[in-house]
């Protein structure tokens, strides 16, 4: 008889319960959808504003781009962290 371990057993997280309220209250919360929509819009806007144009940007414009990318990455990181911890809990 083979016994396959669940992901929680493999990660040794079967007894770990995360409080995810600092990220999102639950998977059905409207801010989850709002964050997904914002990331899609911002990703498209960054592509529209900068694709093929980086070489022509000033240092200030590159700094603005970096700020936008950092904000996008932070929002994506929040969603990915929530998804992973919600799944493993």
C-alpha positions in Angstrom: 0.0 0.0 0.0 1.4 3.4 -1.0 0.7 6.5 1.0 1.0 9.7 -0.9 1.7 12.8 1.2 -0.5 15.9 0.7 1.3 19.1 -0.1 0.8 20.2 3.5 2.5 17.1 4.7 5.3 17.4 2.2 5.9 21.0 3.3 5.4 20.1 6.9 2.7 22.8 7.2 -0.2 20.6 8.2 -0.4 22.3 11.6 0.3 25.8 10.4 -2.6 28.2 10.1 -1.8 31.6 8.6 -3.7 34.8 9.5 -4.1 36.2 6.0 -6.3 39.1 6.9 -3.5 41.6 6.4 -3.4 40.5 2.7 -7.1 39.8 2.0 -10.0 38.8 4.2 -10.9 35.9 2.0 -10.8 34.7 -1.6 -14.1 36.2 -2.4 -13.2 39.7 -1.2 -13.8 42.4 -3.8 -10.2 43.8 -3.3 -8.8 40.6 -4.8 -10.7 41.2 -8.0 -9.8 44.9 -7.9 -6.1 44.1 -7.5 -6.2 41.6 -10.3 -7.9 44.1 -12.6 -5.5 46.9 -11.6 -2.4 44.7 -12.3 -3.8 43.8 -15.8 -4.5 47.4 -16.6 -1.2 48.7 -15.2 0.8 46.0 -17.1 -0.9 46.9 -20.3 -0.4 50.6 -19.7 3.4 50.1 -19.0 3.7 48.0 -22.2 1.9 50.8 -24.1 3.9 53.6 -22.6 7.4 52.0 -22.8 7.6 49.1 -25.2 10.3 49.9 -27.8 10.8 53.3 -26.2 13.2 52.7 -23.3 16.3 53.9 -25.2 14.7 57.3 -25.7 13.7 57.8 -22.1 15.4 60.3 -19.8 16.6 59.4 -16.3 13.5 60.9 -14.8 11.3 58.9 -17.1 13.1 55.7 -16.3 12.8 56.5 -12.6 9.0 56.8 -13.1 9.0 53.5 -14.9 10.9 51.8 -12.2 8.4 53.2 -9.6 5.5 51.8 -11.6 7.2 48.4 -12.0 7.9 48.3 -8.2 4.3 49.1 -7.4 3.1 46.4 -9.9 5.5 43.9 -8.4 4.4 44.6 -4.9 0.7 44.2 -5.7 1.5 40.9 -7.6 3.6 39.7 -4.7 0.7 40.4 -2.3 -1.6 38.3 -4.4 0.9 35.5 -5.0 1.7 35.3 -1.2 -2.0 35.2 -0.4 -2.7 32.5 -3.0 0.2 30.3 -1.8 -0.5 30.7 1.9 -4.2 30.2 1.4 -3.6 27.1 -0.6 -1.2 25.6 1.9 -3.2 26.4 5.0 
